[in-house]
């Protein structure tokens, strides 16, 4: 069975949307990535850090999904990373109400020995130097490295971000961030500029408008599934990344053609994520649920046309 290393935050979130609000609930990029990737036949580990305030039942939830948590450090007398945000009615914009780094401020990632030969590495959104330190722990047998980042690091650690971008195979980024990183409005031109930074593949996420996959002169466009109910978009991008990485790790096929399918799997899983607060819906996605959602994607994008 393939091995997948997931690096990112395991955290508490407090979320407010036009449809409700929560107190502290399970969150964090690595959590969403891990739960999404657990839909596939893959051994994964989460490299992260939490405080001793992090509930055992949350750790058990991850372990029960075949996610190794030996790389998740528990800091005694420490507090877990916390984020709070409020979404506007269109759900595309949000206000950050609180960010408490806590134990994340001194995070020194250690990849478990059994996973240093992992097939795929998924670097969730963290400081670029933390992401780079994980890559430096991996053996040469790693087949695919995927990097997710955000505009905060472009504003505050751009030189370090360029260093890690240069060392990965795939960069996943949203459309606003792609434009900021490259200074280009056209996403096609932006993707071409990102190639020049090092990655072989570029995935540009467009939220409710789907995702684009770029490789050399090839482009694949995938839609997002139109949903009747969008309850909470928190973690949707990380869920997408987890589905993308999990599918590729399970199939061990890292070609452009197979990445197209991985994009659809990631989009399908992200469509579940937004249906309830936090990770609640992801915890209960069955194989049948996923198969039916993939069928909806196929029906959405299949058509007949005669060209003379």
N, C-alpha and C positions, 0 to 999 in steps of 0.2 A: 504494500500500500504506500502511496506517495506521502511525503511529509511536507507540511506547510508551516512556516514560521510567520506569526502575526505579531507585529510590533505596534503599540499604540496605548491609548489611555483606557483604563478600566476605572469607571468613575461614578459619581452621583450627579444626576441632573434634576433640576426643578423647572418645569415647562409650563408655559401659559400660552394657549391658543384661543381664537374666538369661540372654541367649542368646549373649553374647560381648562383646568389647571391641575398640577400635581404638587405634592411635597417631594422630598428627595426620593428618586427612583433610580434603578440601575441604568447606567449609560456608559459613554466612552466609546471612542472609535474602535478599539480592539474588541470590545464586547460585541458591537454590531457586526464587525467583520467576521469574528469567530462564529457567532450564531448563524450567520448566513452561509459561511463555508461549511458548516457542519451538516448541511443538506447533502453533501457529497461524500463519496467513499475516500476519505483522506484522513490521515493522522495530523492533527494540528496542535501547536502550542502557542500560548499567548505570553509574550515577553512584556511585562508591565510592572506597575508598582501600586500598592494600595496601603492604606493605614489599617490599624487594628480596629477601626470603627466599621470596617467593611464586613457585612454579614456573611456568615458561613453558608447560608442557604443560597446566596448569589454565587459563591465559589462552587458549591455543589451543582448548581444549575449548569455551569460551564463544564465541569467534569463529567456530568451525566450526558453531555453532548459529544463525548469523545474528544474533548479539548484538554490537552495537558496543561496544567497550571503551575508546574514546577518552576517555570521561568517568571512567574508573577511573585515578586517580592512583597512580603507583608512587613511593614515597618512598625515595630512596637512603639506605642506612644505617639504614633503619627496619624494624621488625618488624610483621608482620601481626597483626590482632586474633585472639585465641585464646580459645576457650571449652571447658571440659571439664565433663562431667556424668555422673551415674550414675542410671539409671532403676530404680524399684522394680518388683516383680513385676507389679503391675497396669498398669504402663506409663503411668498417668495422673499419677503424681507422680515428681519427680526431685530430686536434690540437685546443686546447682552446686558443683563441686570447685575450679574456677579460672576467673577472668575476667581477661584481660590486654588492656586497651584498646589499648596500643601506639600505632600511627599513627592510630587512630580518635580518640584524645584531642584531636587538633588538626585534625580533618577539616573542610575548607571546601569544600563541594560546588560543582562548576562544571558546569552543563549544557552539553553540546556545542552549538555554534551551530545546527547542522542539526536539532537536536531541541527547540529552544525553541518550535517551533510544533506539538509533538506533540499527537495527539488525546487520549491518555490518559496520566495520571501515576499511578504506583503508588508511594506513599510507604511503604517498609518500615520496620520498627521501628528508630527512631533517636531522638536527642534532638529534642523538638518544634521547637526553634529551627533545627535543621539542616533538618528537613522544611519549615519555613516559608520558609527561605531559597531552597529549590528552587522553591516555588510563586511566589515573587517574581521568579524568572528566566524564568518561562513567559510566552508571549504570550497574548493574549485569545482566540486561536483554539482553545485547549484545551477539549475537550468534556466531559471527565470526570476528576475527581480522587478518588483512593481513598487512604484513610489506614489504616494498621495501627499499633497501639500496644500497650502492655502496662502492667501494674500498677506496674512500677518508676517509670515517668514520672508516674503518679498520686501516688506517694509522694514524689517528689523534684522534679517540675517541673509541678505541676498547673495553675498559672496560664498557663504557656507552652503546655501541652497544650490548654487551652480555646481559646487563640488560633488554633491550627492547626485544631482541630476545627471552628471557626466558618467556616473558609474552604474546606472540602472538600465534595464531593457525597456520598461514601460513607464510612462508618466501619466497618471490620471489627474485631471484638473478640471475645474469648471470653466465656462466660457468667459466670465468676467476675469478670472485669474489668468487664463491664457492670454487675454488681451493685455493685462497689466505686465505679465512676465516678458512679453515680446514687443509691446508697443505697437501692435498691429490690430486693426479692427477686424479684418477678414480672418476667420478661423482657419481657413486653408493656408493662408500665408503664415499665420501664427504657428500652426503645426509644423510647417516647413522650417521655421526658425528654431523650433524646439528640437527637431532632428539634429540640427547643427550643434546643439548643446550636448548630444550624446545618445539619447534613447532611440531604439529602433521602432518603437510603436508609441503613438500618442492617443490617449482617450480623452476626449473633451465632453464633459457632462453638461447637459443643458436643462437639468431639472425636469419640469413637466413637459419639456419639448424633446426629451430623449437624449441620445448620446451619439457622438461621432468617433469612429476609429480610423486612424491614419497610419499608413505604412508605405514608405517610399512614394510612389505615384498612385497608390490605391486608397480609396475612401469607402467606408461603410457607414450608413446612417441607420440608426435604430430608433423607433418611436418610443415614447413612454405610453403606457396603457391609460386611456382616459378612464378615470374612476369617478363613481358617484360620490364617494366619501373620502375626503382627505382630512384626516383628524390631526396628525402631527408629523411634520416632515423631518423632525430630528433624526439623524442617523441614516437617512435614506441614501446619501452618497457613500457612506461607509458600508451599508448593506449591499449596495451595487458592487463595490470593490470586493467584498467578501465572496459574493456569488461569482464574479469574474475570476478571481484567484482560485477559489475552490474548484470550479469546473475545470480550469486549465490544469490544476494539480492532479485532479482525479483522472483526467484523460491522458495526461503526459504528452499532449500535442500542443505545441506552442506556435503553430503556423497562423498566418493571417486568417485563413479560412476558418480555423477552429476558434480563433478569437471572436469572429462574428457571432458564433453560437454562444460563446462565453458572455458577450455583451447582452444577448437576449436573456440568458439566465440571470445575470446581474440585475437587469431591468425588471424582470418578473419578481424577483425577491424584494427589490426596493418597493415595488407596488404593494406588497403585503405590509411592509414596515410602516407606511404612512397611515394605515387604516386604524391604528390604535396608538395610545401614548407609549413612548419609549420602545422597549423591546417586547412588549406584551404580545403583539401579533406574531413576531418572529419565533416566539417560544412554542407556537402551536401550529406551525405550517407543516402539513403532512405531505407525503409523496403525491397523494391524489390531488391535494390543493395545488401543488406546484405544476403537476402535469396539466391540470385544467387551465391554469393561468398561462402556461406556455401555449396551449391550444388557442387561447384568446389572442395572444400575440401573433400566432401564425395566421389566424383569420383576419386580423387587422391589416396585415401586410401582404396578403396574397391576392392577386388579381390577374385576369386574362386580358391581353391586348393584342390586336393584330396590327402588324406594321407592314405596310406595302413597300 
